[in-house]
Amino acid sequence: MSMEFGIKNDKITKALLRTTIAKSLVEIQHDPKRSVRNLVDLGLNFAEGCNQREIFDITQRYLSNENSAYYRLAENIVNEIDHSKLITFGMNFGYNGCTSGARVLREKCSQLGIHIPFLLIFTIGDSEDSLTPEDIVSAVRQGMELGIYIYALICATDKYPELLEIAAQFSECAFMYFVNPRRLTRETISRVSELENIVTSVRCDGESDACLEAISAMRAQGCITVAHYEYSPASINAILSNSITDYFSETGAIAGILYASPDTDAAAQQMVADYVSEIVRSQQYPFFMFESKQDITKIEKMFSNVECFVHFKDGGKAYYSPAQIEVKDATLRNGTLVDVLRGLKY
C-alpha cells in the first residue's frame, strides 16, 4: 500500500489505522490465530523501509508455528488490556514514533547535521540535583519538534505520581515508566488506568511477591504492564536456568526486560542476549522477552545506523551510547536539546 503523507493524509491514515486495529482486536477474541496473522499482514502493508518490513516478515515466520505461545499472548492481551490503551499506545509508538516521526527525525538529522535518537531516557531520583518534571516537559516539547515521540522514565523517586502527569500532557507520545512496585499504590494505579499512552514496567527481584501483586493489580485495571529485572554477574545462572523467565511468566506481564548492572561485562551481556534470542525463537513463553542493550541498539540502528542512545540524569547531564559517554558541552539546563545532541561524538 503506497500513500502520500502530509498533515491531512497523516490524519486520514491514523484514523484508518485506528478503525482497522480496533476491528482486529475484537476479531482476535473470536479467532486468535487467523486474526493475528491478518494484523501482521496489515502491518506489512503500512511498513516503510526494509527494516520495518523485516520485523513483520520475522513475525510472520513465527506465526507459521500453530503451537506458538505468542497466540496465547495475543489472547491474553486482547482479553485483559483495555483496547483503547492498546490502540493509543500502539499508534503513538508504532506510527507517531516509528513511522511519521521517523521521517521528521531523518529530515532533521540531515538539516542539522546531528544524530537524533528515536528514544530519550530520563532517570529521576530524590537528590537535590535530580531532574524535575519541568526539565522533562521541556525536553519532550523539543524532542517532538525533532520527530521524537518515544520516552522512557526510570522513576527512582516517591514523586512518581507527579511524573505521571507528563504522559497526560503529551497524548501523542508513547511513554514507558519503570517503577518499584512499592510505589504502585491503589491510588497511583487508579491514575495510571486513566492514561492511554503509557506502559508501566514493574521492577522485580525474581523472588518476592511485591512485583506479582503490583502487576496483578495493574492487570485488573486493564493497564499495559511489563516487568524488568536487573542482572549482574551473580545472577547470570538464575537467568540461564530459566528461573527469571519462569518468574516473568508467573506475573502475567506481557513482556520481560533484562538489563545489565554496571559491573556486568560485555561477555556476560552477550551471553544473556544470546539466551533471550533463543527464548524468543523457541516461542514457548506467552510474553515478549528483551535484553535492553541489544534490542534498543537494534532499533536505534534502524533509524540512524549508529548507536545514538541518550540518557538524561542528575543536573540534566546527558549520556549516550550503551557505554554511557557523558556529553561535555551542554546539559538540558544550560542549553537546548539540539545543543546536547551536537555534543554526541561519532
C-alpha positions in Angstrom: 0.0 0.0 0.0 1.5 3.3 -1.1 0.4 6.6 0.4 1.3 10.2 0.1 1.8 11.7 3.6 1.2 15.2 4.8 -0.7 16.7 7.7 -4.1 16.0 6.1 -3.2 12.5 4.9 -1.5 11.7 8.1 -4.8 12.3 9.9 -6.6 10.1 7.4 -4.1 7.3 7.7 -4.2 7.4 11.5 -8.0 7.3 11.5 -8.0 4.4 9.1 -5.4 2.5 11.2 -7.3 3.1 14.5 -10.5 1.8 13.0 -8.8 -1.3 11.4 -6.9 -2.1 14.6 -10.0 -1.8 16.8 -11.8 -4.2 14.5 -8.8 -6.6 14.5 -8.7 -6.6 18.3 -12.3 -7.7 18.5 -11.7 -10.4 15.9 -8.7 -11.8 17.8 -11.0 -12.5 20.7 -13.0 -14.8 18.5 -10.4 -16.3 16.2 -6.9 -15.5 17.5 -4.7 -17.3 15.0 -6.3 -16.1 11.9 -6.8 -12.5 13.2 -3.2 -12.1 14.5 -1.9 -13.2 11.1 -4.2 -10.7 9.4 -3.0 -7.9 11.8 0.6 -8.7 10.9 -0.3 -8.6 7.2 -1.8 -5.1 7.8 1.5 -4.0 9.4 3.3 -5.2 6.3 1.1 -3.0 4.1 1.9 0.1 6.2 5.6 -0.7 6.8 8.0 1.9 5.4 11.5 0.7 4.5 13.3 -2.6 4.6 13.8 -2.6 8.4 10.1 -2.4 9.3 9.3 -5.0 6.6 11.9 -7.3 8.0 10.3 -7.1 11.5 6.9 -8.1 10.1 8.5 -10.8 7.9 10.1 -12.4 11.0 6.8 -12.2 12.9 5.0 -13.9 10.0 7.6 -16.8 10.2 7.0 -17.1 14.0 3.2 -17.3 13.5 3.5 -20.1 10.9 4.0 -22.3 14.0 0.5 -23.2 15.0 1.7 -24.1 18.5 3.4 -20.7 19.1 2.8 -19.4 22.6 2.5 -15.9 21.0 -1.0 -16.8 20.0 -1.8 -17.3 23.7 -0.1 -14.0 24.4 -2.4 -12.3 21.8 -5.4 -13.7 23.5 -4.2 -12.5 26.9 -3.6 -9.1 25.6 -7.0 -8.5 24.0 -8.9 -10.1 26.8 -7.1 -8.3 29.7 -5.9 -4.9 28.4 -8.3 -2.1 27.7 -8.5 -1.8 23.9 -8.3 2.0 23.8 -5.0 1.8 25.6 -3.6 -0.8 23.2 -4.7 1.3 20.2 -3.4 4.6 21.6 -0.1 3.4 22.8 0.4 1.2 19.7 -0.3 4.2 17.4 1.9 6.6 19.4 4.8 4.1 19.4 4.4 2.5 16.0 3.0 5.3 13.9 4.0 8.6 15.6 7.3 7.3 16.8 8.5 4.8 14.2 6.8 6.0 11.0 5.7 9.6 10.7 8.0 10.8 13.5 10.9 8.8 12.0 10.5 10.7 8.7 10.8 14.0 10.6 13.7 12.7 12.6 15.7 11.8 9.4 14.9 15.1 7.8 16.1 17.0 10.9 19.3 14.8 11.1 20.1 15.9 7.6 19.2 19.6 8.1 21.0 20.0 11.4 23.9 17.6 10.7 23.4 15.8 14.0 22.4 12.3 15.2 18.9 12.2 16.7 17.8 9.2 18.8 14.3 7.7 18.4 14.1 7.4 22.2 15.1 9.7 25.2 15.5 8.2 28.6 15.3 10.1 31.9 16.3 8.9 35.4 14.6 10.8 38.2 15.7 10.4 41.8 15.3 12.3 45.1 18.6 14.1 45.1 18.6 17.9 45.1 20.0 18.0 41.6 17.6 15.4 40.2 15.7 16.1 37.0 12.3 17.8 37.6 9.0 17.3 35.8 9.7 20.7 34.3 13.0 19.6 32.9 11.4 16.6 31.2 8.4 18.5 29.9 10.8 20.9 28.2 12.8 18.1 26.7 9.7 16.3 25.4 8.5 19.5 23.7 11.8 20.0 22.0 12.0 16.3 21.2 8.7 16.2 19.4 9.9 19.0 17.1 12.7 16.7 16.1 10.5 13.7 15.5 11.0 12.0 18.9 7.7 10.5 20.2 9.0 7.8 22.5 10.2 8.4 26.0 11.2 6.2 29.0 11.3 7.4 32.6 13.2 5.5 35.3 11.3 6.6 38.4 13.6 6.2 41.4 11.5 8.7 43.5 8.5 8.9 45.6 7.3 11.8 43.4 6.1 9.2 40.9 2.5 10.4 40.8 3.8 13.8 39.6 5.7 12.2 36.8 2.6 10.5 35.5 1.2 13.9 34.6 3.9 14.3 32.0 2.3 11.4 30.0 -1.1 13.1 30.5 0.3 16.3 29.0 1.6 14.7 25.8 -1.1 12.5 24.4 0.6 11.9 21.1 3.7 10.4 22.6 4.4 6.9 24.0 5.8 6.7 27.5 7.4 3.8 29.4 7.6 4.2 33.2 10.0 2.0 35.1 9.0 1.8 38.8 9.5 0.0 42.0 6.3 -2.0 43.0 6.1 -0.3 46.4 5.3 3.0 44.6 2.3 1.5 42.9 -0.3 2.3 45.5 -4.0 1.8 44.8 -4.4 5.5 44.1 -1.5 5.5 41.8 -2.7 2.5 39.8 -6.1 4.2 39.5 -4.4 7.2 37.9 -2.3 5.0 35.6 -5.5 3.3 34.5 -6.8 6.7 33.3 -3.9 7.2 30.9 -3.9 5.5 27.4 -0.3 6.3 26.2 1.7 4.6 28.9 3.3 1.2 29.6 4.3 0.5 33.2 7.3 -1.7 33.8 7.4 -3.1 37.3 10.8 -3.9 38.9 11.1 -7.5 40.1 13.8 -9.4 42.0 12.7 -12.8 41.0 11.7 -13.8 44.5 9.3 -11.6 46.4 5.6 -11.2 45.9 5.7 -7.4 45.6 6.1 -7.5 41.8 3.5 -10.2 41.4 0.9 -8.3 43.5 1.6 -5.0 41.7 1.3 -6.5 38.3 -1.9 -8.3 39.2 -3.4 -5.1 40.4 -2.4 -3.3 37.2 -3.8 -6.1 35.0 -7.1 -5.9 36.9 -7.3 -2.2 35.8 -6.7 -3.1 32.2 -3.2 -1.4 32.1 -0.4 -2.4 29.8 2.1 -3.9 32.2 5.6 -5.4 31.8 8.3 -6.5 34.2 12.0 -5.7 34.4 14.9 -7.3 36.1 18.5 -6.0 36.7 21.0 -8.8 36.2 24.6 -8.9 37.5 27.4 -11.5 37.3 25.9 -13.1 40.4 22.5 -13.7 38.8 23.6 -14.9 35.3 22.9 -18.5 36.3 19.4 -17.6 37.5 18.7 -16.3 34.0 20.3 -19.1 32.1 18.4 -21.7 34.2 15.1 -20.1 33.2 14.4 -19.1 36.8 13.8 -15.4 35.9 12.0 -16.3 32.7 9.6 -18.5 34.7 9.1 -15.7 37.2 8.2 -13.3 34.4 5.7 -15.8 33.1 4.1 -16.1 36.5 3.5 -12.4 36.8 1.2 -12.4 33.8 3.1 -9.4 32.3 3.1 -9.1 28.6 6.9 -8.7 28.4 10.0 -9.2 30.4 13.0 -6.9 30.1 16.5 -7.8 31.3 19.1 -5.1 31.8 22.7 -5.3 32.9 24.1 -3.8 36.1 27.1 -1.5 35.7 29.5 -4.3 36.9 28.3 -6.8 34.2 31.0 -7.2 31.5 30.3 -7.3 27.8 30.8 -11.1 27.6 28.2 -11.7 30.2 25.8 -9.3 28.5 26.3 -11.1 25.2 25.6 -14.4 26.9 22.3 -13.0 28.2 21.5 -11.5 24.8 22.0 -14.9 23.1 19.8 -16.5 25.8 17.0 -14.0 25.1 17.2 -14.6 21.4 16.8 -18.3 21.9 13.8 -17.8 24.2 12.2 -15.6 21.6 12.8 -18.2 18.8 11.6 -21.1 20.9 8.1 -19.4 21.3 7.5 -21.4 24.5 6.5 -18.4 26.7 3.4 -16.2 26.2 5.2 -12.9 26.6 7.8 -10.8 24.8 11.4 -11.0 26.0 14.1 -8.3 25.7 17.7 -7.7 26.6 17.7 -3.9 26.8 21.1 -3.0 25.4 20.8 -5.4 22.5 17.3 -4.6 21.5 17.5 -0.8 21.8 20.7 -0.8 19.8 19.0 -2.8 17.1 16.0 -0.5 16.9 18.2 2.6 17.0 20.3 1.4 14.1 17.1 1.2 12.0 16.8 5.0 12.4 20.3 6.3 12.2 22.8 3.4 11.6 24.7 4.4 14.7 24.3 3.8 18.4 22.7 7.1 19.2 21.3 6.4 22.7 20.7 9.4 25.0 20.0 9.1 28.7 19.5 12.2 31.0 20.4 12.1 34.6 21.0 14.4 37.6 21.7 18.1 36.7 20.3 17.5 33.2 23.6 15.8 32.2 23.3 13.7 29.1 25.0 10.3 28.3 25.0 8.5 25.0 25.7 5.0 23.6 25.5 1.8 25.6 28.9 2.9 27.1 27.2 5.9 28.7 29.6 8.5 27.4 29.0 11.9 29.0 28.2 14.9 26.8 30.6 17.6 28.0 29.4 20.7 26.1 25.7 21.1 27.1 23.0 19.9 29.5 19.2 20.3 29.5 19.7 23.1 31.9 22.3 25.2 30.2 21.3 24.6 26.6 18.7 23.2 24.2 18.1 19.6 23.3 19.8 20.3 19.9 22.8 21.7 21.8 23.1 18.4 23.7 22.8 16.3 20.6 25.5 18.3 18.9 27.8 17.0 21.7 27.4 13.4 20.6 30.7 12.4 19.0 30.7 9.7 16.4 
